[in-house]
Amino acid sequence: MNNITVPLIEKGGKAVLNKLCNLFGNKRKWYEDLCEYYGVTPRQAKELGPRSATRKPELPASSTANTVSGMTMAEIWESRPRNTAEEIYQWQKDLGSWSAFRQCYYHRSDRFDWVANTIPADGKYCEYACGSAPISNWIAENVKDRVIHFTTVDVDCEHRTFGEWRLRRRIERSGRPLTLQALIVRPDAPLPLKDQYDVISIIEALVLIHNPLEVVQHVTEHIRKGGKFWETYTVMDDPRTKNWISFRQAQEQRPAVFDYIRAKYKLLKGPDPDTPKDAGRRCWEKL
Ligand SMILES: C[S@@+](CC[C@H](N)C(=O)[O-])C[C@H]1O[C@@H](n2cnc3c(N)ncnc32)[C@H](O)[C@@H]1O
């Protein structure tokens, strides 16, 4: 090992090494799909990505979404009533391309081998609440030793549409027999899964889903015995979102969701969900 590599690793530098590989390798950059779909420059994609409570970004339109500008995320939430499932799902639509930029930026240095390594050859994987489908996209591009059958699920919104567009293209370009079923959650309709899965993930989403117990029960019915469930379910203490019905209900239902999960699964990896301020990532095995 040379003098540069050692201090990087000593600094817990896996993330640093990932960043350097992304920077100097010829891998696809995190903003390339955004630039193509929304006709923005890499610099604009970088400006539109970071999280901030006070930002009022000028979000570009696409063939599937209108421009959104001059409002904070909270103002968009407050621009209509948000009581019913339909009104809550409409928020994701009202955000236009916001979440596509935000989540691609947020995951810009992430690898998803932790999910990929739990999916068997010819296995079925479902990315629930997928948004721009960061995990499925990463797997379709990086996992070459297995054929995987993808299902993505989200409400009807631009984030989902962009995610499906890029995943279909990635699958097509892989030249391999990967498959995709893109499902949509509709208000006041039964939840959409039909098949049995080897692995389902719900990442960065339970915290804003208004009916998390129903969703977790639904995905559990669709994971085979011995299959894996990956989740994150952050404990939120943000005064801004305390009064937003979906965020509030997500926190109220959190203890019941984990009672249910503990009864149906064994925890394989990750922190105890009762850890104060939990923001961890867990893998559960279905009993
Ligand atoms: C913060 S994003 C996370 C997206 C993706 N999992 C990621 O890690 O980038 C939350 C996603 O949850 C989706 N979502 C919200 N309510 C949902 C519901 N009831 N069912 C399915 N997806 C939902 C949103 O549309 C959004 O795409």
The ligand as a Tripos MOL2 file, in Angstrom:
@<TRIPOS>MOLECULE
LIG
   27    29     1     0     0
SMALL
NO_CHARGES

@<TRIPOS>ATOM
      1 C1        -37.3260   10.1340    0.3120 C.3       1 LIG1
      2 S1        -37.9560    9.2310   -1.0520 S.3       1 LIG1
      3 C2        -36.9370    7.7750   -1.0340 C.3       1 LIG1
      4 C3        -36.8660    7.1210   -2.3800 C.3       1 LIG1
      5 C4        -35.8240    5.9820   -2.4860 C.3       1 LIG1
      6 N1        -36.1990    4.8540   -1.6610 N.3       1 LIG1
      7 C5        -34.4580    6.4860   -2.1160 C.2       1 LIG1
      8 O1        -33.8520    5.9660   -1.1500 O.co2     1 LIG1
      9 O2        -33.9640    7.3920   -2.7980 O.co2     1 LIG1
     10 C6        -39.5120    8.6200   -0.4480 C.3       1 LIG1
     11 C7        -40.3210    7.9310   -1.5430 C.3       1 LIG1
     12 O3        -41.4630    7.3190   -0.9240 O.3       1 LIG1
     13 C8        -42.5320    7.4310   -1.8370 C.3       1 LIG1
     14 N2        -43.8080    7.2120   -1.1380 N.ar      1 LIG1
     15 C9        -44.4620    8.0520   -0.3220 C.ar      1 LIG1
     16 N3        -45.6010    7.4940    0.1320 N.ar      1 LIG1
     17 C10       -45.6570    6.2580   -0.4220 C.ar      1 LIG1
     18 C11       -46.5890    5.1860   -0.3270 C.ar      1 LIG1
     19 N4        -47.6830    5.2860    0.4270 N.pl3     1 LIG1
     20 N5        -46.3220    4.0530   -1.0180 N.ar      1 LIG1
     21 C12       -45.2120    3.9470   -1.7790 C.ar      1 LIG1
     22 N6        -44.2950    4.9330   -1.9050 N.ar      1 LIG1
     23 C13       -44.5190    6.0690   -1.2290 C.ar      1 LIG1
     24 C14       -42.3630    8.8270   -2.3890 C.3       1 LIG1
     25 O4        -43.1060    9.0460   -3.5590 O.3       1 LIG1
     26 C15       -40.8630    8.8750   -2.6010 C.3       1 LIG1
     27 O5        -40.4950    8.4320   -3.8760 O.3       1 LIG1
@<TRIPOS>BOND
     1     1     2 1
     2     2     3 1
     3     2    10 1
     4     3     4 1
     5     4     5 1
     6     5     6 1
     7     5     7 1
     8     7     8 2
     9     7     9 1
    10    10    11 1
    11    11    12 1
    12    11    26 1
    13    12    13 1
    14    13    14 1
    15    13    24 1
    16    14    15 ar
    17    14    23 ar
    18    15    16 ar
    19    16    17 ar
    20    17    18 ar
    21    17    23 ar
    22    18    19 1
    23    18    20 ar
    24    20    21 ar
    25    21    22 ar
    26    22    23 ar
    27    24    25 1
    28    24    26 1
    29    26    27 1
@<TRIPOS>SUBSTRUCTURE
     1 LIG1         1 GROUP 0 **** ****
